[in-house]
Amino acid sequence: MKKISLLIVLFVLPIVLFSYTLRVGDTIGMFVFGYPQYTMDSLTIGPEGIITVPPIGRIKVSGMEVSEVENIISKKLQNYVKTPNITIGITQYAPFIVNIFGNVSRNGVINIQKSSIKLSELIALSGGLKDYLSSFNAVVTYPNNVTKTYDISWIYNGGTGEDPIITENSRVVIPYENQNKINVFSEFGTTSFTYFNGITLKYIISKQNVPISNIDDKITLLRDGKTEIFSIDEVIKNEDVLLKRNDTIILTKLQKYVYVDTEKKYVKVNFEKNEDMTIKNILSKLNINPSVINKITVNSKEFDMNSKLNTEDFVKIEYLKNYVYLSGSFGISGRIAIDPPEKLTLTKILSLAHGFKNDFSGKLDVLLNGNMKVYNINVNKIETYKDIVFEPQSTIIAESEEKVAYIIGDLSDSRAYNTGDTLFDLLIKYQLNEAYNIKYSVDGNVGNIKGNEIEKEKNIELKGKVILDISKIKENNVIVYKEGVTKIINKNKVTLMDIISSVNGFEPVNRGILKIYNNNKLIKSYTEKNIWNNTLEEVPMGSYVIVQPETQYSYITILGNVSPKSLKTDIPIKLTDVLSSTNFNWQVQDEVIVYSEDKKDVVNTQDIEKIKDYEVEPGSIIFVSQSKPKLIYAFGEINKQGVVEYVKGLTLLDYIFRVGGIKQTGEPSKIFLFKNGPGNPPITLDISGIMNSNPIKSPMNPVLNPGDIIFVPKNALTGVFDVMNTVTTFMNFIKTGTETYTTVTNAIK
């Protein structure tokens, strides 16, 4: 949308831009048709008249027309674009100033945000005439000191007349006429003095409520349409000037300044009225030591310390080259500079570069004049390297290595770690306990520990590629069902008394039966008498417990790999109706077990003919088995790594959305897809253009099959060999095949 807005701005610009010459401070926009990466909506012309256009570089454009700039950029861009189609326009004009004094509502400097302005527009912009019956002329003094008088009576008479263009730095005076007064106009305010014989210019100056040091030495006297210039110093010290009726005096504010670019900041430096405008004084004002300066230019020409400057000069100060170039795993890359004579120590460089990144390998390569030196750095003892000093203009490369831990299984994550971190540092956020098993691969070393073995975790230092398979090996709760009510008991030890207390016994009666299921099997049954004789008997963790009052035959209970529930009924219900009332997944779950009073049926849910007529009796328990899931594998720069359940008909984009999408560090233009496992080389797919589209099947967005593997790299330069190596490592680690499906749960749902 931003680019469309820019294009609209460029095409609605007024025709005057084709004869307008660009000035410092103007902002232009550049639209390159078909290449949004080269389109720029804000290129401001700097103090030297230069813009910076990636990838071309710096171009001087001030003083040129827009069409000339288009031609220059078009030719230079041909090195990157075969036939560039470029449109350039002015998006914002640099303000220019005009001084206006006299019979207007607003006296002083007016900033003009246009390419040009007419006299009538300027008068309107300054608030119009205060008294339109007292002024009939405007006196304009142009920057070349040419003064002209224009009749402005037509503005208020509704007619037409001469309406000249007022250029930058012009001065316009609207004098009062036919009055017995002397009017004084300035940026400090407007005053009038009643005329008397003998009134002089010195008298007028003495009555100003402004220090003379703030007033420019030149005084303008406007008399009978003519202009005379006098010096304040001369008037006060030597020769006074006798004034006449209707004289107009113009005082201007002292303007004594230069612009300074110090490479670090761009400032305006002001001088006092009697202060010398020299480079030496500028350095003193800015507290710059001359010994750190390499070169000084004024208006792009070299200058010495004592040469005199003029108001509005542009001074550029270049420092001595005390810098290095940083690349690789620094917090900030690029040029890092310090002021001489401070040394370029490793400590200083790291403070400016915000230290090393997490993936720093510990190796620094230093290049200078074709030679290379290598330093091995321990980031945990960085203070021991404080004496390392680098030569100016060196290139320092901090080599990187992958410091990422990939977590799959019942948890799915990828986390960067720091040098010196242990397995404990990585896992502390997950608060694992003895119910979890951790299989780890650290820099090629493989092992197993329990989630509560903290001391072992602290002794495993993280290095290189880290893969963790975290699986829950036992449940740490007991689930109790009674007549549609579900209770979950989380205790280290659960007894029969805990079970009965959680559901108020067999209420509303005092008789019934309690059944305990574990690992999909009925392991024990109790009547009310057995329970009272064994209240402290322990129930295995992970068990399902059914509490059935004597009226149990009015309920059908559904357990297992669905959300548990009970259906109250006094008549048989078809199995399809029972399963449809739950979140039973018909696509991946293959069978259920129906327990009735005297039998056990294993029902194949894929056999439609059988299940449509199968009736479930009241009092039955339906257990939904955990089927072997069909899986899609997803690795690399995605938000949740591991496995995702296969659903027939879903495309590559569908599965990428299901794993939380691609990270900002991922490269969507080169997705690697392994069909049916890592045995064959992958195909590469570019989905960068369809990321925000509907996931419709296409050559770049194919439908996936069970066992397919998705890998998202960090950048488009990642090679097939590296990807195959990484994916093979992952798949070998999690053991592809049937056994994996029972130990690795769906990490992504």
Helices and strands as residue ranges (DSSP letters): H 2-11, G 15-18, E 27-32, G 36-38, E 40-44, E 50-53, E 57-60, H 66-77, E 86-92, E 96-102, E 108-112, E 117-118, H 119-125, E 137-141, E 147-151, H 153-157, E 165-166, E 171-174, E 181-186, E 189-194, H 201-206, G 212-214, E 215-223, E 226-231, H 232-237, E 248-253, E 257-261, E 266-270, H 279-286, G 290-292, E 293-298, E 301-302, E 314-319, E 323-328, E 334-337, H 346-352, E 360-368, E 371-376, G 379-385, E 395-400, E 404-409, E 413-416, H 423-427, G 428-430, E 436-442, E 445-450, H 454-458, E 466-472, E 478-482, E 485-489, H 496-502, E 512-518, E 521-527, H 528-533, E 544-549, G 552-554, E 555-560, E 565-568, E 573-574, H 575-580, E 591-595, E 600-604, H 608-611, E 615-616, E 621-624, E 631-636, E 642-645, H 652-658, E 671-674, E 683-685, E 709-712, H 720-734, H 738-743
